[in-house]
Amino acid sequence: MNDDLTQTRDLGIPPAHKDVAVLFADVAGSTRLYELFGDQRAKKLIDECLRCMREAAVDSRGRVVKIIGDEIMCVFPDAEHAYLAATEMQMRVSELANQPVPDSQMRASSNSRAIRVGFHAGAVIEENGDLFGDTVNVASRMTSIAKANQIMTTGATVARLPDLLRVSTREIAALAVKGKGEAISVFEVIWQASEDLTMAITMQPNTASISMMIPRLLRLERGEFAMVLDLEHPGVVLGRDPQCAIVVADRQASRQHARIDRRRDKFFLIDQSTNGTFVTFDGEPEIVLLREEVMLRGRGRISFGHSSVDNEESVRFSMVR
């Protein structure tokens, strides 16, 4: 382990519990790197990634707790700085993708120099510079479920983020974690847009710029029933199944006919049916989705299995602030 990689800055965490954010990151597919490029070249690739991760952590007010093999563990004063470090790590490592492999004529593919990142905020115990506790275990679990080029965190951590950062996350699923009585909501950080968000958070943003980044709401109506999708309720399933949020009685509809997902500041309608989903934007011709998706905009109608013309089971939608 190189000395320059193991130097750390003390955050002053006392032995007792204190709220911080813990982040783990590792090089995805490092075993494959050794197979492709041999020990010496693969180690150089991994060391480059570790250097980028360490520098990103320190630049975001973090402390490198330890580096074991191809994995780095860091601690930050809060969820916001862990988020910024995670996105900065991904961007810096992604810049390595098109660089040649050291001492080789080969080039590493974009996936061969890729990292996985996970973080979680909560209470920790520090002993002899190391960290222990449930927060550490959950942060490690977030990293283990991330894929190459992904950043994963928890719903509890997302709730601690500023609005400017929170809008660049999306809920993935509820995950059962060993030792936890209840499932944990898992969120992905959409880091490709993080450079703009990092600039915004380091400056004093004006009200107008913030309002442009906060996603609009989607209102759905069927008959007398109405619901709104927002940051707290980012998705919905529509179909004949009684468990669906919006139940459609039409027999041509599938049990789980379609779903609507929020991605950053946009809402997408995804067909997953047998007979297709019919969508009409006000003032435009009707379109049909067959295992396809479309971004919802303005106002319109959604029908399940057949045209929305004279269809009482269709759902009206409208984008609102």
C-alpha positions as CSV (number, residue, x, y, z in Angstrom):
1,M,0.0,0.0,0.0
2,N,1.5,3.3,-1.1
3,D,2.2,5.9,1.6
4,D,0.6,8.7,-0.4
5,L,-2.6,6.7,-0.5
6,T,-2.7,6.0,3.2
7,Q,-2.3,9.6,4.5
8,T,-5.5,10.8,6.1
9,R,-7.0,13.9,7.7
10,D,-8.7,13.6,11.1
11,L,-12.3,14.6,11.2
12,G,-12.2,14.7,14.9
13,I,-14.8,12.0,15.5
14,P,-14.9,11.1,19.2
15,P,-15.1,7.5,20.3
16,A,-18.8,7.9,21.0
17,H,-21.5,7.8,18.3
18,K,-21.6,10.7,15.9
19,D,-23.5,11.2,12.7
20,V,-21.3,11.1,9.6
21,A,-21.4,9.6,6.1
22,V,-19.4,6.5,5.3
23,L,-18.5,5.7,1.7
24,F,-17.0,2.6,0.1
25,A,-15.7,2.4,-3.4
26,D,-14.0,-0.4,-5.3
27,V,-12.7,-1.2,-8.7
28,A,-15.3,-3.3,-10.6
29,G,-14.0,-6.4,-12.2
30,S,-10.4,-6.1,-10.9
31,T,-9.9,-9.9,-11.2
32,R,-10.6,-9.6,-14.9
33,L,-8.0,-6.8,-15.2
34,Y,-5.3,-9.2,-13.9
35,E,-6.3,-11.8,-16.5
36,L,-6.3,-9.3,-19.4
37,F,-3.2,-7.2,-18.6
38,G,-1.1,-9.2,-16.2
39,D,-0.1,-8.4,-12.7
40,Q,2.1,-5.3,-13.2
41,R,-0.1,-3.5,-15.6
42,A,-3.4,-4.4,-13.8
43,K,-1.9,-3.1,-10.6
44,K,-1.1,0.2,-12.2
45,L,-4.6,0.5,-13.5
46,I,-6.0,-0.2,-10.1
47,D,-3.6,2.2,-8.4
48,E,-4.7,4.9,-10.8
49,C,-8.3,4.4,-9.8
50,L,-7.4,4.4,-6.1
51,R,-5.5,7.7,-6.6
52,C,-8.5,9.3,-8.2
53,M,-10.8,8.1,-5.5
54,R,-8.5,9.2,-2.7
55,E,-8.0,12.7,-4.2
56,A,-11.8,13.1,-4.8
57,A,-12.5,12.2,-1.1
58,V,-9.9,14.6,0.3
59,D,-11.2,17.4,-2.0
60,S,-14.7,16.8,-0.6
61,R,-13.6,17.2,3.0
62,G,-13.3,13.5,3.5
63,R,-10.9,11.3,5.4
64,V,-9.6,8.1,3.9
65,V,-10.1,5.5,6.7
66,K,-8.3,2.6,4.9
67,I,-7.5,1.0,1.6
68,I,-7.7,-2.8,1.3
69,G,-6.8,-4.2,-2.1
70,D,-8.9,-2.4,-4.7
71,E,-11.4,-0.9,-2.1
72,I,-11.3,2.4,-0.4
73,M,-13.3,3.4,2.8
74,C,-13.9,7.1,3.5
75,V,-15.8,9.2,6.0
76,F,-17.4,12.6,5.5
77,P,-19.0,15.2,7.8
78,D,-22.4,14.7,6.2
79,A,-24.3,13.1,3.3
80,E,-23.9,16.1,1.0
81,H,-20.1,15.8,1.0
82,A,-20.2,12.0,0.5
83,Y,-22.5,12.6,-2.5
84,L,-20.1,15.1,-4.0
85,A,-17.1,12.8,-3.4
86,A,-18.9,9.8,-4.9
87,T,-19.8,11.7,-8.1
88,E,-16.4,13.2,-8.3
89,M,-14.8,9.8,-8.0
90,Q,-16.9,8.5,-10.9
91,M,-16.0,11.4,-13.1
92,R,-12.3,11.2,-12.5
93,V,-12.1,7.5,-13.0
94,S,-14.2,7.7,-16.2
95,E,-11.7,10.2,-17.6
96,L,-9.1,7.3,-17.4
97,A,-11.2,5.1,-19.8
98,N,-9.6,6.4,-23.0
99,Q,-6.1,6.5,-21.8
100,P,-3.7,3.7,-22.9
101,V,-2.8,1.0,-20.4
102,P,0.7,1.7,-18.9
103,D,3.5,-0.1,-20.7
104,S,1.1,-1.6,-23.2
105,Q,-0.2,-0.9,-26.7
106,M,-3.6,-2.0,-25.5
107,R,-6.4,0.3,-24.3
108,A,-8.6,-0.5,-21.4
109,S,-12.3,-0.5,-22.3
110,S,-14.7,1.9,-20.5
111,N,-15.7,-0.9,-18.2
112,S,-12.2,-2.1,-17.4
113,R,-11.5,1.1,-15.5
114,A,-14.8,1.5,-13.7
115,I,-15.7,1.7,-10.1
116,R,-18.7,1.0,-7.8
117,V,-19.6,3.4,-5.0
118,G,-22.0,3.2,-2.1
119,F,-22.5,5.5,0.9
120,H,-24.8,5.8,3.9
121,A,-25.2,8.5,6.6
122,G,-25.7,7.7,10.3
123,A,-24.0,7.1,13.6
124,V,-20.6,5.4,13.9
125,I,-18.1,4.5,16.5
126,E,-14.4,5.3,15.9
127,E,-11.7,3.3,17.5
128,N,-8.0,3.8,16.6
129,G,-8.9,5.6,13.4
130,D,-11.3,2.9,12.1
131,L,-15.1,3.0,12.0
132,F,-17.6,0.5,13.3
133,G,-21.4,0.2,13.5
134,D,-24.6,-0.3,11.5
135,T,-23.9,2.7,9.3
136,V,-20.6,1.2,8.1
137,N,-22.4,-2.1,7.3
138,V,-25.1,-0.5,5.3
139,A,-22.7,1.6,3.4
140,S,-20.7,-1.5,2.5
141,R,-23.9,-3.2,1.4
142,M,-24.8,-0.3,-0.9
143,T,-21.4,-0.8,-2.6
144,S,-21.9,-4.5,-3.0
145,I,-25.2,-4.1,-4.9
146,A,-23.8,-1.3,-7.2
147,K,-22.7,-2.3,-10.7
148,A,-19.8,-0.8,-12.6
149,N,-20.2,3.0,-13.0
150,Q,-23.0,3.1,-10.4
151,I,-23.5,5.0,-7.1
152,M,-25.9,3.6,-4.6
153,T,-27.2,5.0,-1.3
154,T,-30.2,4.7,0.9
155,G,-33.5,6.6,1.2
156,A,-32.6,7.8,4.6
157,T,-29.4,9.3,3.2
158,V,-31.2,10.9,0.3
159,A,-33.5,12.6,2.8
160,R,-30.5,14.4,4.2
161,L,-29.4,15.8,0.9
162,P,-30.1,19.4,-0.3
163,D,-32.8,19.7,-2.9
164,L,-30.3,20.5,-5.6
165,L,-28.7,17.0,-5.1
166,R,-31.8,15.1,-4.2
167,V,-33.4,15.6,-7.6
168,S,-30.5,13.6,-9.2
169,T,-31.4,10.4,-7.4
170,R,-34.0,7.8,-8.2
171,E,-35.4,5.0,-6.1
172,I,-34.5,1.5,-7.3
173,A,-36.1,-0.9,-4.8
174,A,-36.6,-1.9,-1.2
175,L,-33.8,-4.3,-0.2
176,A,-33.6,-6.8,2.7
177,V,-30.3,-6.3,4.5
178,K,-28.9,-8.9,6.9
179,G,-29.5,-7.9,10.5
180,K,-32.1,-5.3,9.7
181,G,-35.7,-5.9,10.7
182,E,-37.2,-3.9,7.8
183,A,-36.2,-3.5,4.1
184,I,-34.1,-0.5,3.2
185,S,-35.1,1.8,0.3
186,V,-32.2,1.9,-2.2
187,F,-31.5,4.9,-4.4
188,E,-29.2,5.4,-7.4
189,V,-27.3,8.6,-7.8
190,I,-27.4,9.9,-11.4
191,W,-23.8,11.1,-11.4
192,Q,-23.5,12.0,-15.0
193,A,-25.2,15.3,-14.2
194,S,-23.3,15.9,-11.0
195,E,-20.7,18.4,-12.5
196,D,-23.4,21.0,-12.9
197,L,-24.9,20.2,-9.5
198,T,-21.4,20.5,-7.9
199,M,-21.0,23.9,-9.4
200,A,-24.4,24.9,-8.2
201,I,-23.9,23.8,-4.6
202,T,-20.5,25.5,-4.3
203,M,-22.0,28.8,-5.4
204,Q,-24.9,30.8,-3.9
205,P,-27.7,29.7,-6.2
206,N,-30.6,32.1,-6.8
207,T,-34.2,31.2,-6.4
208,A,-34.8,31.0,-10.2
209,S,-32.0,28.6,-10.8
210,I,-33.2,26.3,-8.0
211,S,-36.8,26.3,-9.3
212,M,-35.6,25.2,-12.7
213,M,-33.8,22.2,-11.2
214,I,-36.7,21.0,-9.0
215,P,-38.8,18.6,-10.9
216,R,-42.3,19.3,-11.9
217,L,-45.2,17.1,-10.5
218,L,-47.3,14.7,-12.5
219,R,-51.0,14.7,-11.8
220,L,-53.0,11.5,-12.8
221,E,-56.8,11.4,-12.8
222,R,-59.3,8.6,-13.6
223,G,-62.9,9.4,-12.9
224,E,-63.1,11.0,-9.5
225,F,-59.8,9.5,-8.4
226,A,-56.6,11.7,-8.6
227,M,-53.0,11.3,-7.4
228,V,-49.8,13.3,-7.8
229,L,-46.3,11.9,-8.4
230,D,-43.5,13.8,-6.8
231,L,-40.2,13.4,-5.0
232,E,-41.9,11.3,-2.2
233,H,-44.0,9.2,-4.7
234,P,-41.8,8.9,-7.8
235,G,-43.5,6.0,-9.5
236,V,-46.7,4.1,-10.0
237,V,-48.0,0.9,-11.6
238,L,-51.3,0.9,-13.6
239,G,-53.4,-2.2,-14.5
240,R,-56.1,-4.6,-13.6
241,D,-54.4,-6.0,-10.6
242,P,-56.1,-4.8,-7.4
243,Q,-52.6,-4.1,-6.0
244,C,-51.9,-1.4,-8.6
245,A,-52.0,2.2,-7.5
246,I,-54.5,3.0,-10.3
247,V,-56.8,0.0,-11.0
248,V,-58.2,-0.2,-14.6
249,A,-61.3,-2.3,-15.1
250,D,-60.9,-2.6,-18.9
251,R,-60.6,-6.3,-19.8
252,Q,-58.1,-5.5,-22.6
253,A,-55.7,-4.2,-19.9
254,S,-53.0,-6.4,-18.5
255,R,-52.8,-7.0,-14.8
256,Q,-49.7,-4.8,-14.5
257,H,-50.2,-3.0,-17.8
258,A,-47.8,0.0,-17.5
259,R,-45.8,2.0,-15.0
260,I,-44.7,5.6,-14.7
261,D,-41.2,6.3,-13.3
262,R,-39.6,9.6,-12.4
263,R,-36.0,10.0,-13.7
264,R,-34.5,13.2,-12.4
265,D,-36.9,15.9,-13.4
266,K,-38.9,13.9,-16.0
267,F,-41.6,11.2,-15.9
268,F,-41.6,8.3,-18.3
269,L,-44.5,6.0,-19.2
270,I,-43.3,2.4,-19.8
271,D,-45.6,-0.2,-21.5
272,Q,-45.3,-3.8,-20.1
273,S,-48.5,-5.1,-21.5
274,T,-49.8,-7.6,-24.1
275,N,-52.1,-5.2,-26.0
276,G,-50.1,-2.0,-25.8
277,T,-50.6,1.4,-24.2
278,F,-52.2,4.2,-26.2
279,V,-51.1,7.7,-25.4
280,T,-52.5,11.0,-26.7
281,F,-50.8,14.3,-26.0
282,D,-53.3,17.2,-26.3
283,G,-53.4,18.5,-29.9
284,E,-51.3,15.6,-31.3
285,P,-52.1,12.2,-32.9
286,E,-52.4,9.1,-30.7
287,I,-49.4,6.9,-30.4
288,V,-49.1,3.2,-29.4
289,L,-46.4,1.8,-27.1
290,L,-45.6,-1.9,-27.4
291,R,-43.0,-2.7,-24.8
292,E,-41.7,0.8,-25.3
293,E,-41.6,4.0,-23.3
294,V,-42.3,7.7,-23.8
295,M,-41.6,10.8,-21.8
296,L,-44.8,12.5,-20.6
297,R,-45.2,16.2,-21.2
298,G,-47.9,18.8,-21.1
299,R,-51.4,17.2,-20.9
300,G,-53.0,14.1,-22.4
301,R,-54.6,10.7,-21.9
302,I,-53.4,7.2,-21.4
303,S,-55.5,4.2,-22.5
304,F,-54.9,0.5,-21.8
305,G,-55.2,-2.1,-24.6
306,H,-57.1,0.1,-27.1
307,S,-57.6,3.7,-28.2
308,S,-58.5,6.4,-25.7
309,V,-61.3,7.7,-27.9
310,D,-64.6,7.4,-25.9
311,N,-62.8,5.2,-23.3
312,E,-64.0,5.8,-19.8
313,E,-61.1,3.8,-18.3
314,S,-58.4,6.1,-19.7
315,V,-56.3,8.1,-17.4
316,R,-55.7,11.8,-17.8
317,F,-52.3,13.2,-17.0
318,S,-50.9,16.8,-16.7
319,M,-47.5,18.2,-15.7
320,V,-47.8,20.8,-12.9
321,R,-45.5,22.9,-10.8
